[in-house]
């Protein structure tokens, strides 16, 4: 069975020099995604967004460090089930590494995006203005797999 649902996630962008980001820890239940040498994301449950911003600001004390809650700028859709790798192969050209969790940046259905793959699931991130496009394309690409669209859920690293 393949399931699709919108995911409520906190996306906290931390910008600083590479050594400062290398030293930045990762809170429990949060995925750490290095999106550029001078930027990383903490991705966690939306309920934790204020606490995550505060933790990142406390840890990155340099004058040139910047912490921004980007949660509202991204739509996150999660695909769960044994066939989720098949769906990703249909949606994007960039291959996912075999280990889990994994992080990949690249075009998803022709728009810029990011994927966090965990065991049994993948979280797909696209800019909010094209979130509806991603949902529609996923359902179209998965039609032969008979997906079930379920209610929204919080971001989690477990499947």
N, C-alpha and C positions, 0 to 999 in steps of 0.2 A: 504494500500500500504506500502510495506517495501522498504527502500532505504539503500544502502551501499555506503559510499564514504571514500576515504583517507582523513585524517584530518591533516592540517598543524598546529602544536602546538609547543609552547615553553615549555620546561620541565626544570625547574631550581631547582637543588638539593641544599638544604641548610643543612649543617651538623654542629652541635654545641651541647652543653649540653642541656638536656631537658628543663630546666628553660628558657634558651635563646630562644629556639624554641617556647616555650609556649607564650613568650612575643612578638614574631614576628607577626606583623599584616599581613593582606592579602589585596593586592590591588584590586580595583574594577574589576570585570570581570575575576578574577583569582580563580581557585579551589585550595584549600589547602589540600594536602594529606599527612598524617603522615605515612611514610613507615617504620619507626623504631623509637625507643625512641630518638635516636640522629640524625634523618634525616627526613626532610619533603620536599615535592615538591610543588612548585608553578607551576600550569599548566595554561597557557593562550594562547593567540593568538601569533603565530610566529613573527608577525610584532613587538611585544613588547618585544622580548627576550633580547635585549641589555639593555633596560630600567629596566626590571625585575632583571637582574643580578646586575645592579648598585644599585637599591633600596635594594636588599637583602644584598649586601656588605656594604652599608651604615648603615643598621639596625643591622647587626651582626658584631660588631667591635672587639669581642674577638680574641685574637691571635690564639686560637685553632678552630675558626670557619672557614668553607670552603663553598664557593658558586661556583657551577659548572653548566654550561649550558650543559645539557645532551640531548638536543633536537635531535641531529643527531644519538643518540644511540637507539632511539625507533621509531617504526612505530605505527601510530595511525589510526585505522579504526573506523568509526562511523556507527552505525545502527540506523535508524530513523523509527518510525512508531509504531502503536499500538501493533504489534506482537514482538517488540524487546525483551520483557522478555522471550518469547518462545525460541527465538534464543539463548539467554544467557543460558537458562536451557539445551539446547542441546550441548552447547560448553564447559560448565564448571560445576564442582561439587559444588564449593563454592556458597552458596546461597547469594543473595543480600538482604540487609535490605529493608524494605518497604518504608522508608522515602527517599526523594530526595532533594538535591543531596546525593548520597551515593558513598562510595569508598570501593573496595574489591581487595585484592591481592590473587592470586592463579593461578593454571594451567588453561590455555585457550587452548583448543585442544591439550593438552599434553605439552605445553611449558609455562614457567613462564610468568606471565602477571599481568596486573592491569586493573580494570574497574572503570570508573567514570560514574555513571548512573544519568541522569537528567530526568525530565519529558518528556516522549515521545522519548527518545534516550539513547544510551549508547556508550561511547567512550572506545575502547579496545586498550590497550597498550601492545606491545610485543617487544622484542629486534629486532632491525632493520634487522639482518641477517635472521630472520624467518617471516618477515612481509608478504612476498609473500605467505607463507604457511597459515597464518591466513586468508588472503583474499580468497584463494582457498577453505579453509575449511568452511568459512562463506557461500560462494556461494553454496557449496555442501550441507551443512546442511539446507540452506534456500530454496533449489530448489523448494520444494512443495509450498512455499509461494510466488514464482515468484518475487524475488527481482529486483529492478531497481538499476543498478550501475550508480551513477551520478559523476559529475566532482568533483575534490578535493575542499575542503572548509576549512576555518579557524576554529579553536577551538572556541566553544562558550558554555556557561552554559545554554543557552536557547535552546529549541527544535525548 
